[in-house]
Amino acid sequence: MGEGALDVQAHEKIAPGSLAALPAERRANHLLDVARGYAQWGRPDQGFPAIGEAMRKLQDWGVSILTGDDVYRPHEPGTGNDYVHLFPWEIALREADARSRKHRPDAVT
C-alpha cells in the first residue's frame, strides 16, 4: 500500500457528518484528495464517486463548473498544455464578473 491507500484509509475513519464542520471549499478539496488517493493506490475507478460528489457539492454551493462535454471536454492527465487554448476563458471571466457584481451592491450592471 502506498501513500494513496493511507489517505483513503484515513478518510474512511472520519465519522459521518464530521466533514460538515469544514468550509465548503475544504470539503470539496477533501473529496478530491480521496479520489487522488484511490488513483495513487491503483484503484482510480473507486475515486470516481468522490469526484462526482465534489462536483455536485460545489455546484450546490454556487460554484460554476467549467468542465464537461458541453463546456470544456476533459482530457488525459499531462496533456493540458495541448488544450489550454480551448479553455472557455470568456465563460470563466463572465462568471467571475457576475459573481463579483452579485456580492457588491454598488457595482454597475
C-alpha positions, 0 to 999 in steps of 0.5 A, a space after each residue: 500500500 502506498 501513500 494513496 491507500 493511507 489517505 483513503 484509509 484515513 478518510 474512511 475513519 472520519 465519522 459521518 457528518 464530521 466533514 460538515 464542520 469544514 468550509 465548503 471549499 475544504 470539503 470539496 478539496 477533501 473529496 478530491 484528495 480521496 479520489 487522488 488517493 484511490 488513483 495513487 493506490 491503483 484503484 482510480 475507478 473507486 475515486 470516481 464517486 468522490 469526484 462526482 460528489 465534489 462536483 455536485 457539492 460545489 455546484 450546490 454551493 454556487 460554484 460554476 463548473 467549467 468542465 464537461 462535454 458541453 463546456 470544456 471536454 476533459 482530457 488525459 492527465 499531462 496533456 493540458 498544455 495541448 488544450 489550454 487554448 480551448 479553455 472557455 476563458 470568456 465563460 470563466 471571466 463572465 462568471 467571475 464578473 457576475 459573481 463579483 457584481 452579485 456580492 457588491 451592491 454598488 457595482 454597475 450592471 
